[in-house]
């Protein structure tokens, strides 16, 4: 079964840097990974079902969740009235759990996230939360047993609603901790005793691990897994700093020897350059002194050939010098870092270890997880220390600590193993679940996004978020909508999602980095030729026009290959701008004409693809059109002089008379621009032509020339093929497919824009980018022999297959879809 263009576009959007940006910025993908890492630690430690972990791993960013508008409104309006709130939550929760127990976990996190922060009294927040928690527990009968264990663990501690969870500390949990024989101070002390003992055991491991590493510069230090360890004692930090200093000092000699080698090579190249210069200067002297002064042309030709040959040799040598210099600068930086490492202090090294979190419960839990590998075997001396501490505290608070009393003993002597067991119980039953529920709520993004009139950034984020949701999350089934009734996730076609992912891989492989060719054609040149009937005059006018166009194109980083009389060719790649500046040397003649000469070396005739070639080609096309329009504005006063009887009326520079020109004159200097993109070597090569000048050969030039024939009676026309379009979409910073959005808009506007995007899934999309928009205009049949049948500039609904090389193949052979670039009004 073939695919359609909408499917190719959707797969491109999914592969784009913009979508990766949205996942990274809006979805906070890096932050989300840290959250998921914590949740996975909790689940794996408890040996819970992997289903929820797999669910989290399926998401590349935070999880976007919506509460039905009606239910959300009811909650917000009566949130303090528990009698009104509980029936709403109960119905929504029952529906969620009937869809999946996983969704019920999400809903609980959503409630924690969105519940208004209305309480200043923690006891009220706890009392309110416990009533809501009862709803959760009352609806667990239908949940799978493997998931039920997760719910029971998460529901053990108190639920706090209407308050920021990070305000909860150990003192708020006293009634729960006392069941385990702890108050906040005793628990903190026991915790610190254990952690201190674990730190000592770990320090030995850190020292051994660092001893096995090679330390040259700071990048080696950054590769050390500091975040996996507790921060060691000052004594151990001092040892580590000395070890780093010693290892760095051992490598200094090697680095200095490399530096000397590079310096020797640079001096050698400079010496060779000096010899070549002396030899060439002598050759020039010989040409001038021994040449026949009557034959000035021959002398100039010989001198020019010698100079060009000299330029080529020097360029080759200077490239070597440049490479050595770059290596020396890089090595110099490494040497400087190496010297700084030799005097590294314990204080500086301590900064590489993670700082403890500000929230006490998070600090305790993360330290507890790090200590898991040590808790199974606590050293006897530490157990004895714990026992003595609890005995001492028992005198102050026997009621709390009687839990550790042994029957039949006359003297209070707690079993230290019981202290450790209850210490672990506090984490398992209280602190871990509270922390994990907070982390789960951190993983939630609430739809629709909040708009803050005082914060312009909130509107930018809303635009981005609606594209993340519309392009990716809803189509892929990763958008969750909670209501009293209905599916949490709408039905999705798994086969289509799988096929889109496969297609995305082909797209990234073939179109993420390309070379692009731009061909422009000046409209009206034939009419101009007949009207002027003066080739010299036409040449002067077109030269003036081309120079304006070339200046605009050069700013965009293109290689100005050549002018073709009534047009020109420019190419874009990784080396286009640098290579043009490198191989062409230009001079102005006495009459003001510009002449350029090539100093290209054989190895420089190579094309390198680049991620932004398509974007630069399109940007160049817009700049060229803008320059052409400026040319007309600046020169239409000259039309009377150039064309004589151009109009019957006077031509005034008032912005009105240009509109009165006959159609043929208004067409003058309008442009047809074609852009085609592909692979170096396969689709295009850069080689010297038969005359030795740099030239392009291949399909892309032919195709771009065909695309440049697109016409409009009113404006210049830019047509590009789908490889250019795809390359551009993959790599631009932002694109929008929902049309223009005003600077300020409402939550309802965001929802409506999302619906527009979703409706476009099987229809034509118009892409809005910075300064222009792009729409489909037709198709190019690559394999048709008759040129007049190749290009069809009208909507065509064609199914096709895409091969591993990225070619689109229809029943009529290979095809390329065409798009028109339309600059925004006022942008050109």
N, C-alpha and C positions, 0 to 999 in steps of 0.2 A: 504494500500500500504506500502511495506517495505521500509527501507532506506538502503543506502550503506555506506561503511566505510568512503568514502570521505566526506560524509555529517556529520558523527560523528566527524571527524577530524576538519572540518570547524567550527562546533559548539564549539569544545574544544578551538580552537584558539580564538574565540570570547569571551570565558569565562576566558581567561588566564590573569594572573597578568601582563604579558608582554604587552598585549593590554591595560590594565588599566594604565600601566606605560606610554605607548605611548600617551594615551588620556590626562594623567596628565602632562607629560613633553613636548611632541611635541605639543599636542593640548592645553596645558596650561589650563586644565579643571577648576582649581580653579579660575584663572584669568578670564576665559570665563564666569564663573558663575557671577562674579562681573559685567562684561560688560552687560550680559543679564539682570541682575537685574536693571541696569541703563536704558536700553532700554525699559524694561517692565514698569518701573516707568513712563517714558515718554508716552508710549502708553496708559497705564491705566488712567493717568491724563487727557489725551485728549479723552478718551473713543473711541479709534480707534478699528477697527476690531481685533479680537483675532487671526485671521489666521496667521499673521506674528509671534505673540508671540508663538503660538503652534509650528510653524516651528522652531523657535529658541530652544524651549524646547526639540524638537526631537533630537537635537545634544548634545552629551556628551562632546564636545570639540569645539575648533575653527572650522570654516567652511573652508574646502579646496576647492579652486576655481582655475580653469585653463582658461587662455585665449588662444585660438587657436594659434598654432605656427606661422602661416602665418600672422594673424591679429596682433599678438604681434610684429612680426618683422617689419611690416609696420609702426606701431605706434612708435616703438623705433627709426626707421631710419629717420622719418620725423616729430618728435613730436613738433618741433617749428613751423612747417608750418601748420597753422590752416586750410588752404584750403585743405590740404591732409588728415588731421586727422579727421575732422568732418564727411566726408562720411563713413569712416571706423567705427567710433563709432556709427553713425546713423544706419548702417545696423546691427551691432551686437546688438544694443539696441532694434531695432524693433523685431529681432528674439527672444531676451530674453523675451520681454514683451508679445510676442505671445505665449510663453510657459507658462508664469505666471507672474503676476505683482510682486510677491515675488522675482522672479529671477532678475527682473529689479532693485529692491532695492539692491540686492547682487552685480549686475554689477556696479552700481553707487559707492558702497563701494570699489569694486575692482579697479575702475578707480582712486579713491582718494588714495588708498593704493599703486598702482603700478606706477602711473604717475611720470616720472622722476622729481626730485627736481632741476629744471633748472633755477628758477627765484630767484633773490635776492630782486627784487622790488615787494612788495605786490600788488601794483596797477596793474602790468602786470599779476600777478597770478589771480587777480580778473577778469580782462578783458577777459583773456583766458577762465577762468572757466565759465563766463556768456555765452559765445558762445556755450560751451558744454552743459550748463544747458538748453539752448533753444532747443537743440535736445531732451532732456528728456521731456520737457513740450510739444513739438510738437507731441509726440508719445503717449500721455495719453488718447486719445479718446476711445481706445478699452479696457481700464482698468475698472474693476469693481468699482462701485461708492464707496464702503466701503474702497477699497484700494486707490482710487483716493484722498481721504482726506489725507491719509498718505503722498502721493507724494506732494500734494500742500503744506502741512506743512513743509516738508523737503526742498522744493524748494523755500521757501519764502526768506531766507537770501541769501547773495552772496555765490557763489561757488568759492572756491580758489583751483586752480590746479597748480602743479609745485612748491609747497612750503610746508614746514612742517606746518600743521594746528596749532600746539602748539605755533607757532610764532605769531599767530593772537591774538591781544588784543583789548581792548575797543577803543583805539584811532583809530584803523583801521576801525572801524564801525561807525565813526562819522556821515557820510552822511545818514546812516540808522537810527541811534539813534536820530538825530536831528528832525526827523519827529514825535518823541514822546516827544519832549521837554527836551532832555537830551544831555549833553556832557559827557565825561568819568568821570570827577571829580564830577559833580552833581549826576550822576547815582551812583557812588561809595558811596557818602555821604548818599544819600537816602537809599540805600541798607543797609548800616551799621546802620543807625538809626532804621530801621525796625528790623534788626537782633538783635540789642542790646535789643530792647523791648521784642522780642520773647524769648531771653535768660533768661531774668528776670522772665517771665511767666513760663518758663520750669524748672527753678531751684527749684521751689516749688515741682514740680512733681518728680524730681530726689531725693530730700531729703525724700519725702514720700516713694518712691519705695525702697530706700536703708534702710530706717527704718524698712521696713517689712521683710528684709532679715536676715538670720543667717550668721554671718561672723566668721569663725574659722581660715582659712588659705588663702593663695593666690589663690587657685583654686576657692574659693567662690567669690573672687573679680573678677576673670577672667570671671565668669559666668554672671556678671552684664552687661546689654546691653549698655555699654558706647557709642558704635558707632552709636546709634540711636539718640544721643543728641548733641547739640552744647556744646562746651567747656564752662563751667560756669565761673563766675567771681572768683577772688582770694578769696573774702569773702566767697562765697559758697563752694569753694574748701576747705577752712579751716574748715568749718562746716562739710563737708563730711569726711575729714580726722579725725576729732575728733570723729565722729560717728563710723567710722571703728575701731578706736583705742579702744573706749569704748566697742563695741560689742566683739572685740577680747579678751579684758581683762575679760569680763564676762565668757568666755569659758575656760580660763586658768585653773581654779580650777577643772573643769570636766576632762580636759586632764591630769592634774597631778594625779588625783585619778585613772584614767585608767592606768597610768604609774606605780603607786604603786601596783595596782592589778596584773599587769603582772610580776612585780619584785617578788611579793610574790609567784606567781605560779612557776616562774623559780627556786626560792630558794627551794620550796617544792620538785620539781622534782630532783634537785641536792641532796637534803637530801635522797630521796628514792634511788638514784643512789649509794650514799655512803654506805647505808645499804646493798644493793644488793652486792656491791663489797666486803664488810666485810664478808658477809655470804658465798659468793662463795670462797673467799680466805680460810676461815675456813674449808669449805668442801674439798678444795684441800689439805689442811694440813692433814685432817683426812684420806683422801685417801692414802696419802704418808706414814703417820705414822702407820696407822692401817692395811694397805694392806699387803698382803703376798709378800715379796720381791722376792720370788722364781718365782712368777707369774707376771713378768714384763709386759707382754702383757695385762693382766687384769687391772693393775694399769694405764697403758697408755690409755687404752680404756675408763676407768672411768674418768680419768682426761680430756681426749679429750671431752667427752660428757658434762662434767661440764663446760668446757671453751666455747664450742659451745652454750650451753644453756645461759651462762653468756653473750656472744656476742649478742645473740638475745634479751635478756632483756635490755642490755645497748643501743642497737640500737633503740629499741622502745622508751626508755626514752630520748635518744638524739634527736629523731625526735620531741618529744614534746618540748625539750629545744630549738631546732632550730626554731620551729614555734613561740614560745614565743619571741625568740631573733629577728626574722624578724618583728614581730608585734611591738616590742619595738623600733627597728630602724625606722620603718615607723612612729610610734607615736612620736619618738624623733624629726623627721623631721617636723612633724606637730606642735609640741610644739615650735620649733625654729622659724618656720614661724609665729606662733601666736604671739610670743614675738616681732618679727620685725614689725608685723602689729600694735602692740600697740604703736609704735613710728613712724608710717607712716607720711610723710610730705605732705602738699598740692602739692608741686612740683612733688613728686613721683606719687601721685594720678592723676595729670594732664596728665601724660604719657599714661594713659589708654584711654583717649579720642583721637579720630582720629586727626592726623595732617592735616592741610589744604593742598590741592594739590598745586603744583607749578604753573600749568597753570591757569591763572586768570579766564578764562571762565569756566573751570571745577569747580573751587572753588565757583564761583558765582552761577552756576547752582545747584550744590549739596547742597549748603546752601539754595537756593530758594526752592528746593524740601523738605528739612526738615521743612521749614517755612510754607508750604502749609496749614497745619492745623490751623495756626494762621492768615493767610491773610484774611480769610473771615470776621473776626471781629478784626479790628485794634483799639486799645484803643484810646479814644478821645484825651488824652494828647499827644499821639504820632502824631495823625493827626494834632493837633495844632502846634506841633514842626516842622512838615514837611511844613506846611503852612508858618510859619515864615521864615524858611530856603529859600524857593523858592522866597518869597517876597524880601529877602535880595539879592539873586542872580540876581533877575530881574533888579536891578539897574545897575549891571555890564553887563548883556547880555539880554536886552529886546527883541532883534530879535529872539533869541532862545526860550525864555520862553513866548512869546506872545500867544502861543498855549493855555495857561491857562487863558487868559483874558476872562472876561465875558462882553457881550454886555450891554451897558447902565450903567456900573459902572464907576465912575470918578476915583476911586482908584483901583490899581491892588491888587486884593485879590483872589488868586487862590483857587479853591475847592480842599481840600486835597484828597477827594475820587478820583478825576481825576488824581492826582499825582500817587496814588496807582494803578489806572487802567492802566495808561501808563507805569508804572514800570513793571507791569505784562505783558503788551504787548511786551516790549523789550525782556523779557524772551521767551514768546511764539513764537514770530515772528523772533527773531534773535539768541539769545544765546542758547536756548534749541536745535533747529535744527542743529546748527553748532556743538555743543557738541555731539549730538546723531550720526551725520554722522561720526564724528571722532571715536566714540566708535564702530560704525558698521565696519569701516575700520580696527580697532584694532582686530575685530573678524575674520578677513580674513587671511587665510594662502594661499600663492600663490604656485601653482604647475607648473613646477617641482621646487624643492628646489634649492636655490642658493648655489654654491660651491665656497669656498674661499681657494685657494691654500695655503694661509698663516695661515689658521685656521683649524687644523686637526679635531676639533670638528664638523665643518660643514659637514664633510664626514660621521661621526658617525650619526649625526642627519638625514642626507639624507637616510642612510640605514634604520634607524628607521621609518622615514616618509614614505618610499616606502612600508613598511610592514603595517603601519597604513592604508594607502590608499588601498593597495592590498587585505588585509585580511578583512578590515571592511568597509571603506567608499564607495568604488565602488560597492561591492556586496550588500550593504544595501541601495544604492541609495542616498548617502549623499556626492557625489562628483559632482561638477558643472562645466560644460565645456561650455565656451561661444565662439561662432563663428558667422559668417554671416548667416549660415544656419544650420539646424539640431536641434536635441533635446538637451536641456541643461542637462538633466539627462537621461542616457540610460534606456531602458525598464527594469524593475525589476519584479521578481515574488514575489508578496506580500505574497502569501501563504507559499513559501519557507522561507522567512524571519521570518514569524510568527512561523513556525515550528522549525526553528533554535533557536529562543529565548526560545521556550518551552523546546527543547532538552538541551539548555544551563543550564536551571534551574535544570534539572535532573542530568546533569553532575556535576555541582557545589555541589549539595546535596550529591551525592554518591562518588565522586572521589577527591574532593578538599583536603580531609584529610583521610589518610589510614594507615594501617600497612603493611609492606612488608617483604617477606621472600626471602632470597637468599640461594640457594643450589648450591654448586660447586662439580664437579666430576673430579677427576684427570685421564686424559687419559693415557692409556698404563700400568695401574696398573696390569692387568692380565698378559700382556706380561712380565712385570718386575718380577712378581711372578714366572713364568715359567723359565725365564732366570737366575734369581738368585738362585732359588731352595733353598732359605735360608730365612725362615720367620723372624728370628731375624735381619738379615741384612736389609731386606726390611722394617721392622718396624723402624729401625734407620734412614733409608733414608727418609721414609715418615714423620716421626716425625719432622725431620729437615725441610722438605718442609712445613708441616702444620704450624710450628711455624712462618715461614716467612710469610705465607698467613694470619695467624691470626693477626700478627702485623699490616699488611696492612689494614685488615678489621676493626681493633679496632680504627684506626685513623679516620675512616668514621662514627664513632658513632654507630656501630652495637653491638648487644648482641651476643657474641660468644657462641652459644648454645652448639654445640658439634661437634666433629670430628667423621666421620663415616667410618674410615679406608681408603677408597679411595676417600674421599670427606669431606664435612662439611656443617653445617647449621648455618646461621646467620639471626637474625631478626632486623627490624628497626621500631622504633616508637618514640613517644614523650619521653618515659622513658627508651629507650633501653640502651643508653650509661650510664646514671646515675644509672640505676638499676644494670647493670653488675658490675660496680665499687663498688656498695653498697653491693651486696649480696655475691660476691665471694672474698674470701681471699686466696691468693696464697703463697706458699713457694717453695724454691728450695731444693731438697734433697742433700745429700753428693755427689752423683754422677752427680749432675747438672740437674736432671729431675725436671720439674715443676709440682707441684700438687696443685690443687685448691679445696677449700671446701666451701660449700654453707652455709650461715647464713640467708637464706631467711625466712622472716616471712610470715604467711599465707596471710595477706592482700597485700603483695607485688606481689603476682602472678596475675598480671593484665596487660593487654595490653592497651596502650593509642595510638590512631591514631595521625598522625602528617602531616601537609601540605607538608613536604619535605622528607617523608619516601621513596618515589619512587626515588627522586633525589639522596638521600644518598645511596640507594641500588645500583643504577647505578654507582655512583662515587666509591663505594666500589668495585664493579665488575672490574672497570678499574684499580683501585689500586692493586687488587689481581692479575690481568693478568700481570701488570707491574712487580710486585714482583716475579711472577712465571718465567717471562723471565729473570729477574735479577738472580734468583736462578740458571737457566740453564747456564747463562754466567759465573757465579761464580763457578759452580761445574762440567762443562762438562770435565774439566781436570781429574776429579775423575771417569769418566765413565769407563776408562780402569781398574782402581782398582775395581770398583763396578761390572762390567760385564765381566771382563777378556778379551775375544776375541771380544770386541765390534767392532773393525775395524781392518783391516790388517795394516793400516798405523798408524804412530805416531799421537797422538792427540796434536796439538800445540794450544797455546792460541793466535792465530793470527787472529781470526775472520773468517778464511776460512775453517778450517777443520770441523767445525760443519756442514757445508753445505754438506760435503762428507759422513756424517753418513747415514746408512741404514734408510729407512722410519720409521721402527718400533721404532728406537731410537729417531728419530726426533719428534715422537709423544709424547714421555715421557714428563710429566709435562705440556703438553698443557691442557687446562681446558674447560669443558663444564659448563656454569653457567646459571641457570634458576632463574628468579625473578618473583614472583607472589604477587599481592597486593589485599587487601580487607578490610573487616570490622572486628574488634575484636568481639568475641562472635559468630557472624554468620559464618565467614569463618575460624576462627582460635581462639584457646584458649591457654593460658599459664598456665600450672598447674604442680604440682609435679607428676612424673610418679610413677609406682609401687614401685620403689626403693627410692622414696623421692627426686629424682633429678629434677631440673627445666626442663620442656619439653614442646614442642608444639604439638598440636593436631588439625587436621582440613584439609580442602581441599587445602589450600594454600601450605602446605608442599608437598602434593602429586603432585600438579600441578607444583610447582617449580622443583621437582625432575624429572618430565617428560620433562620439558623444558631444563633441564641440559644435556639432551641426544643429543642436537644439535651438529653436528660434521662438521669439516672442515679439510682437509688434511694439510692445511698450517698454520692455526692459531687457537687460542682459540676462542670459540664462546659464546656470551652472548645473550640469548633470554629472552624477558620479555613479559608479557601479556599486553593487552590494558589498564586495570586499572592502572598499573604502568606507562605506557606511558602517559595516560591522566593526572594522578596525577603530573607527572613530567612537562608536558607542561603547566599545570595550574599554576605551582608555580616557574618555573625557571625564572631567571632575564631576559634572552633574548633567543630567538631562531630565526633562519632564514630559510626560505623555498625557497630561490631563488639561492641557491648555494653560493659558496664563492665569495666575492667581493674584488677586490684589494684595497689596502689602498687609492690610488688616482684613481679617475675615472671621467668621464665626465657626463654632464647633459644627453646626449644621452644614456649613459650606464644605468642611473637610470630609464629612460623611458623604455628601453628594458627589464630591470629586472622586472619592473612592469608588462609588457606584459607577461613575463614568469610566474609570480605568477598567473595572471588572467587565463592563459591557463591551469594551474594546477587544476582549480576548480573541474573538473570532473575526474582528473587523480591521480595517486599515487604521494604523496609528500614525499620528503626526508628532514628530519629536521636536521639542522646543529646547534649544541650546542657547548659550550666551551670544546674543546678537543675531541669531538666525533660527529658522525652523527648517525641517526636512520632511518631504512627503514623497510617496511613491509616484512615479510617472509612467513607467512602462517596462519593457523587457528587450534585451538584446540577444538574438539567436546567434551564438558564436559560430556554429558549424554550417550555417546556410551560405551557399556559394554566391548567390545574388545579393549584392550589397543593398539594393533597394528593399529587400525582404528581411534584412537583419534587424533593423531598428523599428520598434513599434512604440510610439509615445502615446499610449492610452492604457487605461487600466486593463490588465490581463490576469485572469485567474487560472494559474497553471500549477499542476501538481508535479513534483519532481523528487528525485532521490539525491542524496548527498554522499559522495564517496569519501574515502579516508584522506584524499588530497584536498578536500573542500570544494570540488567541482559540483555544480548543480546540474543534474542530467534529467531532461524531460523526454517525452516521446519524440520530440523534434531535435534531440541532441543537447549539447551543453547550452546553458542559458546564463545570462546575468540580468539581475533585476536592476532597474535604474531609479535613482532618487534625485529630486530637484532640491537644491539649496536655495532658500529664499531669505535674503537679508531682512531684518526688521526695518520697519519704516523709520527713517531718521538715522539708521546705522550706516547707510551708504549715501 
